[in-house]
Every structure is written in C-alpha cells, then in structure tokens.
Amino acid sequence: MKVRVKFEKYGPARFLGHLDTMRYFQKAVRRAKIPIAFSSGFRPHMIMSFAAPLGLGLSSSGEYFDMELREGASEDMTSEILARRLDDVMAEGFRVLGVRQIPEGKKYNAMALTAAAGYEVRFLKESGLTARDVEDFCGQPSVLVEKETKGGTKTVDIRPGIYRLEVLREDPFTCSMLLAASSGDHVKPRMVLEALAAFKGVSVVPYSYAIHKLEVYADKGGDGLSRFIPLGELGEALG
C-alpha cells in the first residue's frame, strides 16, 4: 500500500538541500517506527519518492513524498496515526500536514503527477514594482530568458509556463504565482522575478524578497484545458 505525506518546511530548514531533506525523512521514518517497505537486492533502500525539489532558501507549506508500507503492516494504521507518529519526531522547521492513501503504479507517484506549483512572493524592501507593471508584463506574448540546461545555456520562452501572476498587495509588494513545475517544463519563481524586474528596468536585490511555496498541483484536465488539483486532495484518507 502506498501513502502520500504532505509536509511543511520553514525556518532554518529552508536552507537544507533536497538530498539532505530526503535523508532527514528517511531517518524520521525509522525513528517513528513507520512500517515502510524496502527494495530487494544487495543494497535494499526505503521505497520512497519526493515531488519536485524545493529551491534552497524557500519555505513551503506544500511539500510531498510518497512511500510504500509493508504488506500486512498497515492494517492498524490510519492517516491520523501515521501523521502523528511522524510529526512527533520532527525537528523544528518541519511539520507533517496530512497523509493519504494513493493508488499503486508509477503514473500515480508525486513526481510523475506534478504539473504546477503555487507561490507567494513578498518583498522585504522597496521593490520599485507596481500592479500595473505586472499587468503589462503578463500582457506580453512571450517572455524570453536565459536558462541553464544539460546542454548549456539557451534562450527559452517561459510565458506559456506562467499560468497566473497577480498582485496581492503593493505595500509591501506581494504577488502570487502559479507556474509550470513538471519535469519537462519547470519555471522557477526567481526566473519570473528577474524577467519582471528586467521588463520594468529595475534590479532585484538578493535577499530583498521571500518566496513561499503554497501548493503543488496535478493537472486532471483534458482536451487542452487544465484543471489543477492539489496533490494532497488525490487519494483517500486511510482508516
């Protein structure tokens, strides 16, 4: 049986990289005595996979990982029990928000399903940006940026991957973004900020803003129309 765990990452934990976060949860699962399944072979490992990595320095209330429980060991487990047992061993900076049972199969795992991510960006200092700037920026037919790829640096159009960009308030300047986050099309919030600043003709000072990931979404739409559903709403409560 497979379950999906939703967790929050905040405070000092923001500066843990993705690999360190994975190792942290492997140890947390052991401490919580969760009956997780292991792979076979000479070097068995926990059957666990994470959704799209969170950028270093970002906080989040929408992080996910999937894990497989041992056969027969989950009969007395409920979503509430699993969440509490994990949360009881969490260090400051991590908090478990929920657990749901998910269908079997690779196409249902968190990484394969991830299509978009929502963010809130709040400037800590004067940004020089206004709601009108954002409106004009979004009105462009294309937004060309330099993007690092395995084959080197290339110019790409990120406008199709900016699903939503709107200003929540101007003082302090705060906006929300819904961006493409699949393995084949991933638009980072910092990339959008830099493009917006270049469009306006201002410079974005490092550490002058905070980025918080709100949620990760699967796309359950069809016929060319997107219908974004939070990963935490897929599956069902256990027990």
Backbone as CSV, one residue per row, in Angstrom:
resi,resn,N_x,N_y,N_z,CA_x,CA_y,CA_z,C_x,C_y,C_z
1,MET,0.843,-1.185,0.000,0.000,0.000,0.000,0.885,1.245,0.000
2,LYS,0.511,2.219,-0.803,1.278,3.450,-0.876,0.515,4.610,-0.256
3,VAL,1.261,5.488,0.402,0.655,6.664,1.014,1.444,7.898,0.597
4,ARG,0.760,9.025,0.618,1.382,10.320,0.301,1.375,11.187,1.556
5,VAL,2.534,11.712,1.879,2.693,12.564,3.065,2.882,14.010,2.616
6,LYS,2.066,14.896,3.172,2.219,16.332,2.912,2.893,16.955,4.128
7,PHE,3.919,17.790,3.859,4.610,18.404,4.988,4.982,19.852,4.700
8,GLU,5.314,20.538,5.769,5.688,21.945,5.724,7.182,22.066,6.018
9,LYS,7.837,22.987,5.344,9.263,23.237,5.553,9.447,24.735,5.761
10,TYR,9.998,25.119,6.902,10.068,26.539,7.238,11.284,26.811,8.130
11,GLY,11.502,28.084,8.436,12.578,28.467,9.349,13.948,27.999,8.851
12,PRO,14.804,27.544,9.774,16.166,27.120,9.398,16.185,25.976,8.380
13,ALA,15.143,25.151,8.364,15.100,24.012,7.437,15.061,24.464,5.980
14,ARG,14.753,25.736,5.728,14.729,26.258,4.352,16.083,26.104,3.667
15,PHE,17.131,26.056,4.481,18.476,26.021,3.917,19.039,24.606,3.827
16,LEU,18.191,23.606,4.031,18.564,22.227,3.764,18.286,21.915,2.294
17,GLY,19.262,21.356,1.609,19.060,20.989,0.217,18.143,19.790,0.076
18,HIS,17.807,19.470,-1.170,16.851,18.390,-1.425,17.369,17.034,-0.938
19,LEU,18.631,16.725,-1.210,19.180,15.430,-0.791,19.214,15.313,0.728
20,ASP,19.568,16.397,1.412,19.575,16.375,2.883,18.162,16.212,3.440
21,THR,17.190,16.819,2.768,15.795,16.671,3.198,15.340,15.221,3.039
22,MET,15.731,14.585,1.947,15.388,13.179,1.742,16.004,12.305,2.839
23,ARG,17.269,12.559,3.156,17.935,11.774,4.209,17.272,12.019,5.558
24,TYR,16.875,13.255,5.799,16.212,13.579,7.060,14.935,12.752,7.229
25,PHE,14.135,12.661,6.188,12.880,11.923,6.301,13.100,10.417,6.364
26,GLN,14.148,9.931,5.750,14.469,8.513,5.906,14.747,8.190,7.375
27,LYS,15.487,9.065,8.040,15.772,8.865,9.461,14.514,9.068,10.309
28,ALA,13.682,10.036,9.922,12.449,10.297,10.672,11.508,9.096,10.594
29,VAL,11.425,8.464,9.425,10.574,7.280,9.260,11.047,6.156,10.183
30,ARG,12.361,6.013,10.294,12.911,4.994,11.212,12.572,5.323,12.667
31,ARG,12.770,6.574,13.045,12.502,6.971,14.439,11.022,6.811,14.785
32,ALA,10.158,7.078,13.797,8.717,6.983,14.029,8.203,5.553,13.955
33,LYS,9.120,4.615,13.609,8.751,3.193,13.504,7.595,2.988,12.517
34,ILE,7.683,3.686,11.383,6.710,3.507,10.312,7.065,2.217,9.559
35,PRO,6.092,1.333,9.317,6.367,0.050,8.637,6.577,0.233,7.130
36,ILE,7.651,0.908,6.765,7.913,1.187,5.350,8.510,-0.039,4.670
37,ALA,8.203,-0.205,3.382,8.737,-1.323,2.605,10.114,-0.969,2.059
38,PHE,10.932,-2.010,1.837,12.270,-1.836,1.290,12.374,-2.559,-0.051
39,SER,13.270,-2.070,-0.889,13.533,-2.739,-2.162,14.310,-4.031,-1.890
40,SER,14.365,-4.893,-2.870,15.118,-6.132,-2.732,16.532,-5.934,-3.280
41,GLY,17.380,-6.928,-3.120,18.735,-6.847,-3.644,19.776,-6.732,-2.547
42,PHE,21.036,-6.493,-2.958,22.146,-6.432,-2.008,22.118,-5.153,-1.172
43,ARG,21.562,-4.093,-1.739,21.515,-2.812,-1.023,20.066,-2.316,-0.954
44,PRO,19.260,-2.929,-0.118,17.851,-2.507,-0.027,17.720,-1.067,0.470
45,HIS,16.781,-0.353,-0.088,16.533,1.021,0.344,15.041,1.238,0.515
46,MET,14.679,2.245,1.297,13.265,2.563,1.517,12.602,2.926,0.196
47,ILE,11.399,2.404,-0.004,10.652,2.749,-1.221,9.928,4.066,-0.948
48,MET,10.583,5.143,-1.356,10.132,6.497,-1.050,10.516,7.414,-2.206
49,SER,9.628,8.288,-2.624,9.939,9.236,-3.696,9.307,10.588,-3.383
50,PHE,10.026,11.644,-3.724,9.580,13.011,-3.443,9.065,13.683,-4.705
51,ALA,8.204,14.682,-4.501,7.743,15.507,-5.614,8.876,16.455,-6.009
52,ALA,8.595,17.434,-6.828,9.622,18.344,-7.332,10.427,18.971,-6.195
53,PRO,11.760,19.023,-6.313,12.609,19.595,-5.259,12.263,21.055,-4.984
54,LEU,12.388,21.445,-3.727,12.167,22.832,-3.327,13.486,23.580,-3.422
55,GLY,13.472,24.767,-4.002,14.679,25.568,-4.137,15.267,25.932,-2.783
56,LEU,16.581,26.021,-2.724,17.262,26.352,-1.477,16.860,27.751,-1.007
57,GLY,16.495,27.867,0.266,16.103,29.152,0.832,14.614,29.433,0.780
58,LEU,13.851,28.588,0.081,12.403,28.771,0.005,11.731,28.021,1.147
59,SER,10.681,28.609,1.688,9.836,27.899,2.641,8.657,27.319,1.880
60,SER,7.933,26.394,2.515,6.831,25.742,1.805,5.816,25.159,2.769
61,SER,4.571,25.218,2.380,3.503,24.523,3.105,2.840,23.504,2.175
62,GLY,3.563,23.129,1.118,3.017,22.181,0.148,4.067,21.247,-0.403
63,GLU,4.804,20.554,0.486,5.795,19.568,0.064,5.218,18.162,0.217
64,TYR,5.649,17.244,-0.651,5.084,15.892,-0.645,6.155,14.834,-0.852
65,PHE,5.936,13.678,-0.239,6.667,12.476,-0.630,5.743,11.276,-0.506
66,ASP,5.997,10.275,-1.339,5.230,9.025,-1.327,6.092,7.931,-0.728
67,MET,5.469,7.003,-0.016,6.199,5.839,0.488,5.285,4.628,0.470
68,GLU,5.921,3.477,0.342,5.179,2.219,0.318,5.295,1.548,1.676
69,LEU,4.174,1.102,2.233,4.167,0.413,3.518,4.254,-1.090,3.296
70,ARG,4.853,-1.782,4.251,4.996,-3.226,4.132,3.629,-3.901,4.068
71,GLU,3.554,-4.970,3.316,2.301,-5.710,3.170,1.872,-6.278,4.520
72,GLY,0.623,-6.013,4.891,0.082,-6.524,6.144,0.416,-5.691,7.356
73,ALA,1.413,-4.793,7.232,1.825,-3.993,8.392,0.986,-2.734,8.555
74,SER,0.112,-2.468,7.581,-0.646,-1.219,7.600,-2.088,-1.401,8.053
75,GLU,-2.444,-2.601,8.478,-3.849,-2.868,8.788,-4.379,-2.010,9.940
76,ASP,-3.508,-1.722,10.910,-3.961,-0.921,12.048,-3.524,0.531,11.929
77,MET,-3.097,0.935,10.734,-2.650,2.301,10.511,-3.780,3.158,9.958
78,THR,-3.862,4.381,10.440,-4.788,5.365,9.883,-3.974,6.587,9.477
79,SER,-4.589,7.457,8.691,-3.909,8.687,8.290,-3.509,9.499,9.512
80,GLU,-4.395,9.545,10.493,-4.122,10.326,11.701,-2.951,9.749,12.487
81,ILE,-2.908,8.427,12.615,-1.823,7.782,13.367,-0.482,7.992,12.666
82,LEU,-0.442,7.780,11.359,0.799,7.963,10.612,1.296,9.400,10.706
83,ALA,0.390,10.362,10.531,0.782,11.775,10.599,1.303,12.131,11.985
84,ARG,0.625,11.646,13.031,1.048,11.976,14.398,2.395,11.354,14.732
85,ARG,2.586,10.089,14.335,3.847,9.418,14.642,5.023,10.091,13.940
86,LEU,4.812,10.520,12.719,5.871,11.234,12.018,6.102,12.616,12.626
87,ASP,5.020,13.329,12.888,5.145,14.689,13.398,5.799,14.711,14.776
88,ASP,5.607,13.658,15.561,6.190,13.593,16.906,7.715,13.542,16.885
89,VAL,8.301,13.115,15.772,9.764,13.031,15.712,10.361,14.137,14.829
90,MET,9.540,15.079,14.382,10.035,16.155,13.541,10.849,17.165,14.343
91,ALA,11.914,17.656,13.737,12.689,18.748,14.320,12.050,20.075,13.911
92,GLU,12.484,21.162,14.557,11.964,22.478,14.185,12.263,22.757,12.719
93,GLY,11.276,23.228,12.012,11.440,23.508,10.591,10.669,22.555,9.708
94,PHE,10.147,21.465,10.301,9.326,20.509,9.559,8.038,20.242,10.332
95,ARG,6.936,20.098,9.596,5.669,19.747,10.224,4.857,18.919,9.236
96,VAL,4.354,17.773,9.689,3.525,16.928,8.833,2.100,17.474,8.824
97,LEU,1.550,17.651,7.623,0.227,18.250,7.481,-0.865,17.248,7.135
98,GLY,-0.500,16.073,6.620,-1.531,15.095,6.278,-0.957,13.878,5.591
99,VAL,-1.730,12.787,5.617,-1.347,11.530,4.965,-2.574,10.964,4.257
100,ARG,-2.383,10.519,3.010,-3.486,9.916,2.265,-2.993,8.686,1.524
101,GLN,-3.876,7.704,1.377,-3.561,6.518,0.596,-3.726,6.852,-0.879
102,ILE,-2.793,6.365,-1.711,-2.839,6.654,-3.141,-2.814,5.352,-3.931
103,PRO,-3.259,5.378,-5.188,-3.261,4.157,-5.998,-1.845,3.669,-6.284
104,GLU,-1.734,2.385,-6.601,-0.448,1.810,-6.990,-0.117,2.239,-8.431
105,GLY,1.149,2.156,-8.772,1.557,2.464,-10.142,2.393,3.721,-10.231
106,LYS,3.405,3.696,-11.124,4.320,4.820,-11.257,3.623,6.100,-11.703
107,LYS,2.565,5.958,-12.505,1.910,7.162,-13.020,1.177,7.932,-11.926
108,TYR,1.016,7.309,-10.748,0.327,7.985,-9.653,1.290,8.592,-8.634
109,ASN,2.621,8.413,-8.836,3.528,8.953,-7.823,3.634,10.470,-7.943
110,ALA,4.069,11.105,-6.859,4.038,12.559,-6.755,4.841,13.239,-7.854
111,MET,6.026,12.716,-8.155,6.870,13.360,-9.162,6.234,13.286,-10.545
112,ALA,5.654,12.127,-10.885,5.041,11.970,-12.202,3.805,12.861,-12.353
113,LEU,3.081,13.077,-11.265,1.846,13.854,-11.320,2.075,15.362,-11.303
114,THR,3.206,15.818,-10.771,3.437,17.249,-10.582,3.381,17.993,-11.913
115,ALA,2.478,18.974,-11.984,2.309,19.757,-13.211,2.499,21.250,-12.967
116,ALA,2.200,21.703,-11.753,2.284,23.136,-11.454,2.522,23.340,-9.967
117,ALA,2.990,24.527,-9.629,3.216,24.873,-8.224,2.791,26.319,-8.003
118,GLY,2.199,26.569,-6.837,1.772,27.912,-6.480,2.733,28.528,-5.475
119,TYR,3.005,29.828,-5.634,3.946,30.525,-4.755,3.382,31.869,-4.322
120,GLU,3.889,32.345,-3.182,3.660,33.728,-2.763,5.025,34.375,-2.589
121,VAL,5.205,35.538,-3.205,6.472,36.261,-3.135,6.232,37.596,-2.443
122,ARG,6.983,37.831,-1.367,6.821,39.076,-0.595,8.162,39.800,-0.520
123,PHE,8.163,41.063,-0.951,9.384,41.866,-0.886,9.566,42.438,0.514
124,LEU,10.788,42.373,1.003,11.118,42.874,2.329,11.591,44.320,2.268
125,LYS,11.956,44.765,1.068,12.394,46.139,0.854,11.638,46.705,-0.343
126,GLU,11.787,47.991,-0.588,11.129,48.630,-1.714,11.537,47.935,-3.008
127,SER,10.538,47.547,-3.781,10.822,46.765,-4.993,10.860,47.610,-6.255
128,GLY,10.143,48.732,-6.247,10.031,49.533,-7.453,9.018,48.990,-8.431
129,LEU,8.263,47.958,-8.008,7.272,47.323,-8.871,5.858,47.724,-8.461
130,THR,4.957,47.730,-9.418,3.560,48.068,-9.156,2.649,47.024,-9.804
131,ALA,1.379,47.094,-9.458,0.398,46.182,-10.051,0.307,46.407,-11.563
132,ARG,0.458,47.644,-12.001,0.403,47.942,-13.437,1.586,47.289,-14.162
133,ASP,2.746,47.262,-13.513,3.905,46.608,-14.119,3.622,45.123,-14.365
134,VAL,3.013,44.490,-13.390,2.695,43.065,-13.504,1.670,42.837,-14.609
135,GLU,0.682,43.705,-14.672,-0.344,43.583,-15.714,0.269,43.719,-17.101
136,ASP,1.159,44.701,-17.276,1.808,44.902,-18.569,2.742,43.728,-18.899
137,PHE,3.441,43.221,-17.881,4.348,42.099,-18.059,3.586,40.868,-18.550
138,CYS,2.451,40.592,-17.933,1.644,39.425,-18.305,0.995,39.589,-19.680
139,GLY,0.901,40.824,-20.149,0.303,41.067,-21.449,1.232,40.781,-22.608
140,GLN,2.486,40.467,-22.314,3.445,40.161,-23.369,3.136,38.805,-24.011
141,PRO,3.318,38.677,-25.310,3.085,37.375,-25.955,4.171,36.364,-25.626
142,SER,5.357,36.841,-25.239,6.443,35.936,-24.880,7.329,36.593,-23.830
143,VAL,8.000,35.756,-23.032,8.962,36.226,-22.034,10.215,35.379,-22.216
144,LEU,11.219,35.933,-22.863,12.440,35.204,-23.178,13.469,35.361,-22.062
145,VAL,14.020,34.241,-21.604,15.043,34.256,-20.559,16.145,33.270,-20.930
146,GLU,17.311,33.452,-20.297,18.412,32.515,-20.465,18.271,31.424,-19.405
147,LYS,18.255,30.185,-19.834,18.035,29.074,-18.913,19.155,28.054,-19.046
148,GLU,19.671,27.615,-17.872,20.718,26.603,-17.864,20.109,25.224,-18.089
149,THR,20.648,24.490,-19.043,20.195,23.130,-19.322,21.410,22.202,-19.345
150,LYS,21.175,20.914,-19.468,22.277,19.958,-19.528,23.176,20.216,-20.729
151,GLY,22.597,20.760,-21.783,23.371,21.045,-22.989,23.993,22.425,-22.994
152,GLY,23.833,23.183,-21.893,24.370,24.536,-21.819,23.264,25.567,-21.669
153,THR,23.608,26.823,-21.868,22.644,27.921,-21.733,21.898,28.138,-23.044
154,LYS,20.581,28.276,-22.938,19.798,28.562,-24.137,18.660,29.513,-23.799
155,THR,18.171,30.190,-24.814,17.064,31.137,-24.641,15.741,30.391,-24.763
156,VAL,14.878,30.568,-23.759,13.582,29.896,-23.772,12.475,30.902,-23.475
157,ASP,11.289,30.587,-23.921,10.111,31.413,-23.657,9.353,30.806,-22.477
158,ILE,9.342,31.511,-21.342,8.671,30.980,-20.150,7.231,31.462,-20.022
159,ARG,6.781,32.303,-20.960,5.414,32.843,-20.838,4.354,31.756,-20.792
160,PRO,4.440,30.677,-21.610,3.408,29.633,-21.525,3.364,28.938,-20.171
161,GLY,4.476,28.959,-19.435,4.522,28.306,-18.130,4.144,29.204,-16.970
162,ILE,3.807,30.459,-17.260,3.302,31.364,-16.214,1.781,31.317,-16.295
163,TYR,1.171,30.424,-15.523,-0.280,30.234,-15.598,-1.045,31.373,-14.931
164,ARG,-0.449,31.913,-13.882,-1.097,33.047,-13.197,-0.033,33.872,-12.494
165,LEU,-0.149,35.177,-12.561,0.723,36.098,-11.839,-0.111,37.314,-11.487
166,GLU,-0.356,37.514,-10.206,-1.195,38.630,-9.789,-0.684,39.239,-8.499
167,VAL,-0.958,40.530,-8.331,-0.514,41.267,-7.142,-1.562,41.133,-6.046
168,LEU,-1.107,40.741,-4.860,-1.999,40.625,-3.711,-2.080,41.944,-2.946
169,ARG,-0.960,42.644,-2.840,-0.913,43.967,-2.208,0.363,44.663,-2.661
170,GLU,0.361,45.994,-2.600,1.507,46.754,-3.086,2.415,47.224,-1.968
171,ASP,1.976,47.171,-0.723,2.820,47.613,0.382,2.671,46.679,1.582
172,PRO,3.650,45.778,1.810,4.813,45.535,0.943,4.395,44.793,-0.319
173,PHE,5.147,44.975,-1.379,4.785,44.381,-2.657,4.772,42.861,-2.525
174,THR,3.601,42.275,-2.760,3.412,40.828,-2.607,2.592,40.317,-3.785
175,CYS,3.057,39.248,-4.385,2.317,38.686,-5.519,2.207,37.174,-5.388
176,SER,1.263,36.601,-6.093,1.111,35.148,-6.136,1.381,34.680,-7.559
177,MET,1.927,33.466,-7.662,2.260,32.889,-8.957,1.776,31.454,-9.016
178,LEU,1.323,31.050,-10.165,1.066,29.642,-10.460,1.892,29.324,-11.690
179,LEU,2.901,28.440,-11.511,3.895,28.212,-12.553,3.988,26.740,-12.921
180,ALA,4.396,26.481,-14.155,4.636,25.106,-14.600,5.723,24.480,-13.738
181,ALA,5.538,23.209,-13.363,6.506,22.552,-12.476,6.724,21.093,-12.838
182,SER,6.412,20.709,-14.065,6.649,19.328,-14.481,8.128,19.143,-14.806
183,SER,8.554,17.890,-14.938,9.958,17.619,-15.235,10.352,18.175,-16.600
184,GLY,9.413,18.240,-17.528,9.719,18.736,-18.860,9.534,20.225,-19.027
185,ASP,8.832,20.858,-18.120,8.551,22.295,-18.208,8.483,22.855,-16.792
186,HIS,9.600,23.416,-16.337,9.695,23.889,-14.959,10.111,25.350,-14.954
187,VAL,9.216,26.224,-14.503,9.503,27.655,-14.414,9.696,28.010,-12.944
188,LYS,10.868,28.535,-12.604,11.161,28.889,-11.220,10.684,30.308,-10.913
189,PRO,10.201,30.540,-9.677,9.712,31.883,-9.333,10.793,32.959,-9.448
190,ARG,12.040,32.620,-9.107,13.125,33.605,-9.228,13.320,34.016,-10.688
191,MET,13.116,33.067,-11.586,13.240,33.344,-13.017,12.194,34.375,-13.451
192,VAL,10.978,34.221,-12.932,9.903,35.162,-13.262,10.196,36.533,-12.671
193,LEU,10.684,36.568,-11.422,11.014,37.838,-10.789,12.079,38.594,-11.566
194,GLU,13.121,37.880,-11.985,14.202,38.519,-12.738,13.703,39.047,-14.070
195,ALA,12.819,38.287,-14.725,12.262,38.736,-16.002,11.364,39.952,-15.793
196,LEU,10.586,39.955,-14.716,9.712,41.085,-14.403,10.530,42.333,-14.103
197,ALA,11.610,42.167,-13.333,12.466,43.303,-12.993,13.140,43.870,-14.241
198,ALA,13.600,42.977,-15.129,14.235,43.432,-16.376,13.227,44.174,-17.249
199,PHE,11.991,43.699,-17.280,10.928,44.349,-18.053,10.661,45.760,-17.532
200,LYS,10.682,45.905,-16.208,10.435,47.199,-15.583,11.673,48.092,-15.613
201,GLY,12.843,47.497,-15.735,14.076,48.276,-15.730,14.598,48.551,-14.338
202,VAL,14.280,47.649,-13.400,14.787,47.783,-12.035,15.613,46.544,-11.712
203,SER,16.390,46.626,-10.644,17.192,45.476,-10.224,16.582,44.868,-8.970
204,VAL,16.555,43.552,-8.924,16.055,42.844,-7.750,17.251,42.501,-6.871
205,VAL,17.299,43.103,-5.698,18.421,42.896,-4.794,18.304,41.524,-4.143
206,PRO,19.385,40.733,-4.146,19.340,39.432,-3.470,18.921,39.575,-2.012
207,TYR,18.121,38.650,-1.536,17.612,38.606,-0.159,16.654,39.757,0.167
208,SER,16.162,40.437,-0.890,15.201,41.519,-0.642,13.767,41.013,-0.700
209,TYR,13.598,39.711,-0.929,12.259,39.141,-1.019,12.278,37.727,-0.449
210,ALA,11.088,37.241,-0.082,10.943,35.878,0.440,9.950,35.131,-0.443
211,ILE,10.296,33.889,-0.779,9.415,33.063,-1.615,8.891,31.905,-0.785
212,HIS,7.580,31.732,-0.795,6.939,30.638,-0.061,6.108,29.812,-1.039
213,LYS,6.410,28.512,-1.118,5.597,27.641,-1.969,4.302,27.305,-1.233
214,LEU,3.191,27.513,-1.887,1.883,27.279,-1.277,1.366,25.862,-1.507
215,GLU,1.553,25.353,-2.729,0.951,24.067,-3.070,1.585,23.509,-4.342
216,VAL,1.456,22.193,-4.513,1.865,21.501,-5.730,0.613,20.859,-6.332
217,TYR,0.485,20.936,-7.656,-0.750,20.510,-8.316,-0.502,19.453,-9.401
218,ALA,-1.476,18.586,-9.537,-1.565,17.693,-10.688,-2.557,18.311,-11.670
219,ASP,-2.414,18.000,-12.939,-3.337,18.511,-13.950,-4.281,17.387,-14.363
220,LYS,-5.530,17.497,-13.960,-6.534,16.488,-14.272,-7.493,16.947,-15.371
221,GLY,-7.055,17.919,-16.141,-7.896,18.419,-17.229,-7.781,17.557,-18.473
222,GLY,-8.394,18.009,-19.520,-8.375,17.286,-20.789,-8.795,18.185,-21.923
223,ASP,-8.610,17.715,-23.157,-8.976,18.480,-24.356,-8.306,19.845,-24.375
224,GLY,-7.053,19.902,-23.923,-6.308,21.153,-23.965,-6.610,22.110,-22.836
225,LEU,-7.505,21.726,-21.932,-7.853,22.590,-20.808,-7.273,22.024,-19.514
226,SER,-6.639,22.883,-18.722,-6.025,22.449,-17.468,-7.030,22.496,-16.325
227,ARG,-6.909,21.521,-15.425,-7.710,21.520,-14.194,-6.769,21.074,-13.076
228,PHE,-6.239,22.064,-12.368,-5.208,21.789,-11.375,-5.815,21.379,-10.038
229,ILE,-5.341,20.235,-9.537,-5.813,19.668,-8.280,-4.615,19.508,-7.339
230,PRO,-4.702,19.996,-6.081,-3.592,19.796,-5.140,-3.279,18.311,-4.962
231,LEU,-2.000,17.959,-4.902,-1.626,16.556,-4.727,-2.227,15.978,-3.448
232,GLY,-2.393,16.824,-2.437,-2.933,16.356,-1.168,-4.393,15.994,-1.202
233,GLU,-5.085,16.357,-2.285,-6.505,16.030,-2.408,-6.727,14.752,-3.209
234,LEU,-5.659,14.217,-3.781,-5.773,12.956,-4.508,-5.658,11.793,-3.533
235,GLY,-6.203,10.656,-3.876,-6.210,9.531,-2.955,-7.327,9.671,-1.950
236,GLU,-7.211,8.914,-0.839,-8.277,8.944,0.176,-7.674,8.764,1.574
237,ALA,-8.426,9.188,2.569,-7.970,9.041,3.950,-7.842,7.565,4.295
238,LEU,-6.858,7.229,5.075,-6.590,5.855,5.470,-7.210,5.569,6.828
239,GLY,-8.039,4.528,6.910,-8.622,4.143,8.188,-9.894,4.897,8.527
